[in-house]
Amino acid sequence: MSFVLPAESVSATLAYVRMLIMGLERRDPRRAARLLLDFLDVRTDHQAGRLNDEELRTELQRIGAETEVVG
């Protein structure tokens, strides 16, 4: 099954992916730390105008999917 983000506002989607990362922290702290850094980079790029909303959702989709990967 592939990971699907909820179709909500940008801020709700950011909050959802951040929640997924925090949930991963108990199971795999290293992966959670790496994904949190990716998340912060993507959010910063979006706020700075380097990513549009569609590109942001694509990156959040990737990060969210990585929280589900069992390693």
Secondary structure as a PSIPRED ss2 file (coil, helix, strand):
# PSIPRED VFORMAT (PSIPRED V4.0)

   1 M C   1.000  0.000  0.000
   2 S C   1.000  0.000  0.000
   3 F C   1.000  0.000  0.000
   4 V C   1.000  0.000  0.000
   5 L C   1.000  0.000  0.000
   6 P C   1.000  0.000  0.000
   7 A C   1.000  0.000  0.000
   8 E C   1.000  0.000  0.000
   9 S C   1.000  0.000  0.000
  10 V H   0.000  1.000  0.000
  11 S H   0.000  1.000  0.000
  12 A H   0.000  1.000  0.000
  13 T H   0.000  1.000  0.000
  14 L H   0.000  1.000  0.000
  15 A H   0.000  1.000  0.000
  16 Y H   0.000  1.000  0.000
  17 V H   0.000  1.000  0.000
  18 R H   0.000  1.000  0.000
  19 M H   0.000  1.000  0.000
  20 L H   0.000  1.000  0.000
  21 I H   0.000  1.000  0.000
  22 M H   0.000  1.000  0.000
  23 G H   0.000  1.000  0.000
  24 L H   0.000  1.000  0.000
  25 E H   0.000  1.000  0.000
  26 R H   0.000  1.000  0.000
  27 R H   0.000  1.000  0.000
  28 D C   1.000  0.000  0.000
  29 P H   0.000  1.000  0.000
  30 R H   0.000  1.000  0.000
  31 R H   0.000  1.000  0.000
  32 A H   0.000  1.000  0.000
  33 A H   0.000  1.000  0.000
  34 R H   0.000  1.000  0.000
  35 L H   0.000  1.000  0.000
  36 L H   0.000  1.000  0.000
  37 L H   0.000  1.000  0.000
  38 D H   0.000  1.000  0.000
  39 F H   0.000  1.000  0.000
  40 L H   0.000  1.000  0.000
  41 D H   0.000  1.000  0.000
  42 V H   0.000  1.000  0.000
  43 R H   0.000  1.000  0.000
  44 T H   0.000  1.000  0.000
  45 D H   0.000  1.000  0.000
  46 H H   0.000  1.000  0.000
  47 Q H   0.000  1.000  0.000
  48 A C   1.000  0.000  0.000
  49 G C   1.000  0.000  0.000
  50 R C   1.000  0.000  0.000
  51 L C   1.000  0.000  0.000
  52 N C   1.000  0.000  0.000
  53 D H   0.000  1.000  0.000
  54 E H   0.000  1.000  0.000
  55 E H   0.000  1.000  0.000
  56 L H   0.000  1.000  0.000
  57 R H   0.000  1.000  0.000
  58 T H   0.000  1.000  0.000
  59 E H   0.000  1.000  0.000
  60 L H   0.000  1.000  0.000
  61 Q H   0.000  1.000  0.000
  62 R H   0.000  1.000  0.000
  63 I H   0.000  1.000  0.000
  64 G H   0.000  1.000  0.000
  65 A H   0.000  1.000  0.000
  66 E H   0.000  1.000  0.000
  67 T H   0.000  1.000  0.000
  68 E H   0.000  1.000  0.000
  69 V C   1.000  0.000  0.000
  70 V C   1.000  0.000  0.000
  71 G C   1.000  0.000  0.000
